[in-house]
Amino acid sequence: MLGFIKKDLLMIKSNWKFLTILFIVYIFMSFSNQMDISFILPFMSVMVMISTFSYDTLNKWDNYATALPNGRKNLVKAKYVATVFVIILITLLTTILSILISVFHHDPVNFNELLITIISSIFATLLVQFIMYPIIYKLGIEKARIAIFVLVFGLVIMGGIIINCFDLSFIGKYLNIISDYLIIIIILLTIIFYLISYYISLKIMMKKEY
């Protein structure tokens, strides 16, 4: 499995010039107070990891990998492990940059608020990827792009309808109650969604024909 993980990381490394330029642009905009880097950088991992699926399809990697011993299982497991590794790496970098930006603007660094923001962005990023991966394994990267767009568009519309048609003020009361345990809850939800998504992807891959 280590070879599978290394393959994904090397694919990401091959795009280092593009990622560096994008990274510099985001940093500049963050120092200019045009965007919050704590949310932008983790979502870069989505784009980065999706590109590995495109490379796999282009090079027919799955056909080769599934012929290896435990190839299907290792293929899925490596993708999820690589995803977590990339997000952790980007998150550490994001945390350092967020502190530097606060110091640059002479703003006090609220580490508790920063921690909640970082963990929330990780959860949101992983949630997006945990939804996307089973769809990609089921439909392939090209068809999955369309399906994911339709899904996200549908969720946005549904969210707008719910906000406009229902009184959601009661949610604020519950949030105040669980605020002391928010970090623990987010971590537990992340682990649960990780396991659910992984086993769905693995089940799809085990039944897939090449």
Secondary structure, DSSP 8 states (H G I E B T S, - for coil): -HHHHHHHHHHHHTTHHHHHHHHHHHHHHHHTTSS-HHHHHHHHHHHHHHHHHHHHHHTTHHHHHTTSTTHHHHHHHHHHHHHHHHHHHHHHHHHHHHHHHHHHTT----HHHHHHHHHHHHHHHHHHHHHHHHHHHHH-HHHHHHHHHHHHHHHHHHHHHHHHHS--HHHHHHHHHHGGGHHHHHHHHHHHHHHHHHHHHHHHHHH---
